[in-house]
């Protein structure tokens, strides 16, 4: 059975595609290709059909991550096929939980940085869109740090379902 994870930010051109690309690389590195499906979306449809922000693409490329992305808007009907919906900040978390058709679906929504024990109380990944390249690098570092814990949680959840 395939485990499905969707990362969600506002427009699906900066943070969520970055998280998607990084986590997909972690999944592949762990030998879980074909067992874990990773994608991303935005809470809004402003950038639907656009590629990732060029600064996102540049930071990912500089760090060895290939990118091929088309923005899309998250749809409530997706909850039924997803195992985890990963919000990049608390605003996304609230919006996604309000979209959830059931309480069970709402429980699928988690904050990405909640998987990073070093994050402390600040669980939002700041939006780098209106800043310079350093914000995109900071975003990548936060995503990478949280991806380790997220991968462990996904693995544990998959093993629990298999038992």
C-alpha positions in Angstrom: 0.0 0.0 0.0 1.4 3.4 -1.0 1.8 6.0 1.7 0.9 9.5 0.4 2.2 12.8 1.7 1.3 16.3 0.4 3.1 19.5 1.5 1.1 22.7 1.5 2.0 26.4 1.6 0.2 29.4 0.2 0.9 29.5 -3.5 2.8 26.3 -4.1 5.8 28.0 -5.6 8.3 28.4 -2.7 8.1 26.4 0.5 5.9 23.4 -0.4 7.7 22.5 -3.6 11.0 22.8 -1.7 9.7 20.4 0.9 8.3 18.1 -1.7 11.6 17.9 -3.5 13.7 17.4 -0.4 11.4 14.8 1.1 11.2 12.9 -2.2 15.0 12.8 -2.1 14.9 11.5 1.5 12.4 8.9 0.5 14.5 7.7 -2.4 17.6 7.7 -0.2 15.8 5.5 2.3 14.9 3.0 -0.5 11.2 3.8 -0.1 10.6 4.7 -3.8 7.2 3.3 -4.9 6.1 2.9 -1.2 5.8 6.7 -0.4 4.3 9.2 -2.8 5.2 12.8 -2.3 3.6 15.9 -3.8 2.6 19.5 -2.9 -0.1 22.1 -3.4 -1.1 25.6 -2.3 -4.0 26.8 -0.2 -4.8 29.2 -3.0 -4.8 29.0 -6.7 -3.0 32.2 -7.6 0.0 30.4 -9.2 -1.7 27.3 -10.5 0.1 26.1 -13.6 3.3 28.1 -12.8 6.7 26.5 -12.1 8.4 26.9 -8.8 9.8 30.4 -8.0 13.2 30.7 -9.7 14.9 31.4 -6.3 13.5 28.1 -5.0 14.8 26.3 -8.1 18.2 28.0 -7.7 18.6 27.1 -4.0 17.5 23.5 -4.6 19.9 23.2 -7.6 22.8 24.7 -5.6 22.2 21.9 -3.0 21.9 19.1 -5.5 18.1 18.7 -5.7 16.6 18.5 -9.2 13.3 20.4 -9.7 10.4 19.8 -12.0 7.3 21.5 -10.5 3.9 22.8 -11.6 1.9 24.7 -8.9 -1.6 23.6 -8.1 -4.3 24.3 -5.4 -5.1 21.8 -2.7 -8.6 20.3 -3.0 -10.6 19.0 0.0 -11.4 15.8 -1.9 -7.7 14.8 -1.7 -8.0 14.1 2.0 -9.5 10.7 1.3 -6.4 9.5 -0.5 -3.7 11.2 1.6 -2.1 9.8 4.7 -0.4 13.1 5.8 -1.0 16.7 4.8 2.0 18.7 5.9 1.5 22.5 6.5 4.4 24.8 6.2 3.1 27.3 8.7 0.3 27.7 11.3 -1.9 29.7 8.9 -1.8 26.8 6.4 -2.5 24.4 9.3 -5.7 26.2 10.3 -6.9 26.6 6.7 -6.3 22.9 5.9 -8.0 21.7 9.1 -11.1 23.9 8.2 -11.1 22.3 4.7 -11.0 18.8 6.1 -14.3 17.0 5.5 -14.0 14.9 8.6 -12.3 15.1 12.0 -10.2 12.1 11.0 -9.0 14.1 7.9 -8.3 17.1 10.1 -6.0 14.9 12.2 -3.9 14.2 9.1 -2.7 17.8 9.0 0.6 18.4 10.8 3.2 21.2 10.8 6.4 20.3 9.1 8.7 21.7 11.8 6.9 19.7 14.4 9.1 16.9 13.1 12.3 18.8 14.0 13.1 18.5 17.7 15.4 21.5 17.5 12.6 23.8 16.3 11.4 24.6 19.8 8.1 26.5 19.9 8.6 28.3 16.5 7.1 25.8 14.1 6.5 28.1 11.1 8.7 28.0 8.1 8.9 31.7 7.2 7.7 32.7 3.7 10.8 33.7 1.7 8.8 35.1 -1.3 9.3 38.8 -0.4 12.9 38.5 0.6 16.3 37.7 -0.9 18.1 34.4 -1.5 19.1 34.0 2.1 15.5 33.4 3.0 15.3 30.6 0.5 18.4 29.1 1.9 17.0 29.4 5.5 13.8 27.7 4.3 15.8 24.8 2.8 17.7 24.3 6.0 14.5 24.2 8.0 12.9 21.7 5.5 16.0 19.5 5.6 16.1 19.5 9.4 12.4 18.5 9.7 12.6 15.9 6.9 14.7 13.6 9.0 12.0 13.4 11.7 9.2 13.3 9.2 10.8 10.3 7.4 11.1 8.5 10.7 7.5 9.2 11.5 6.3 8.0 8.1 8.4 4.8 8.4 6.9 4.2 11.9 3.4 4.8 10.6 3.9 2.4 7.6 5.3 -0.3 9.9 2.3 0.1 12.3 -0.1 -0.4 9.4 1.8 -3.5 8.2 1.7 -5.1 11.6 
